[in-house]
Amino acid sequence: MTAKPVTITVDGESVRTEPGRSVAAALTLEQQRTAWRNTRFNQEPRGLFCGIGACFDCLITVDGTPGLRGCMVQVEDGMSVETDKS
């Protein structure tokens, strides 16, 4: 039995993805986004890098809470995600 897809909002756009995925996986797989923020000083693009929460390249804002690692946050239906590269 396949689980019903969930819908999250990313930078104002609806994105359907599989339940159980991380937000970083949804951004990468569903939106083909390799970067969703820039570094503070050199404005270098960053996105999913380690995928295990050891680095801080995949930072996002979820439901108003900033600075979360996208690889560590599991998607939930109705979740609102904001990136720095909308």
C-alpha positions in Angstrom: 0.0 0.0 0.0 1.4 3.4 -1.0 1.0 6.2 1.5 -1.0 9.3 0.3 1.3 12.2 -0.8 1.4 15.3 1.4 1.3 18.9 0.3 3.7 21.5 1.7 4.0 25.1 0.7 7.5 26.2 -0.4 8.0 29.9 -0.9 4.3 30.3 -1.6 4.2 27.3 -4.1 2.4 24.0 -3.4 4.6 21.0 -3.5 3.4 17.4 -3.4 5.8 14.9 -1.9 6.0 11.5 -0.3 5.3 11.3 3.5 8.4 10.5 5.5 10.8 12.6 3.3 12.9 15.4 4.7 12.2 18.9 3.5 15.6 18.9 1.8 14.7 15.7 -0.1 11.4 17.2 -1.2 13.1 20.4 -2.4 15.7 18.3 -4.3 13.5 15.6 -5.7 10.2 17.5 -6.3 11.6 20.9 -7.3 15.0 19.9 -8.6 16.5 22.6 -6.4 20.2 22.2 -5.6 20.4 25.5 -3.6 17.9 27.4 -1.5 20.1 29.8 0.4 23.3 31.8 0.0 26.2 32.1 2.4 26.3 35.3 4.5 29.5 36.8 3.3 30.3 35.5 -0.2 26.7 34.9 -1.3 27.7 31.3 -2.4 24.7 29.0 -3.1 24.0 26.3 -0.6 21.5 23.4 -0.3 21.6 19.7 0.6 25.2 18.7 1.4 25.7 16.1 4.1 22.1 15.0 4.5 22.6 13.9 8.1 22.4 17.2 10.1 26.2 17.6 10.6 26.5 20.8 8.5 24.3 23.9 8.2 24.1 24.2 4.4 20.4 23.4 4.1 18.9 25.9 6.5 15.3 26.8 6.0 12.3 28.4 7.9 9.5 26.0 8.8 6.1 27.4 10.0 7.9 30.6 11.1 10.8 28.9 12.9 14.1 30.0 11.2 17.4 28.2 11.1 16.2 24.6 10.8 18.3 22.1 8.9 16.1 20.9 6.0 17.6 17.4 6.1 16.4 16.9 9.7 12.8 18.1 9.3 10.3 15.6 8.1 7.5 16.9 5.8 4.1 17.2 7.3 0.9 18.0 5.4 0.2 21.7 5.3 3.7 22.7 6.4 4.9 26.1 5.3 8.6 26.3 4.2 10.5 29.5 3.4 13.9 29.6 1.8 16.3 32.4 1.2 16.2 31.8 -2.6 12.5 32.1 -3.4 
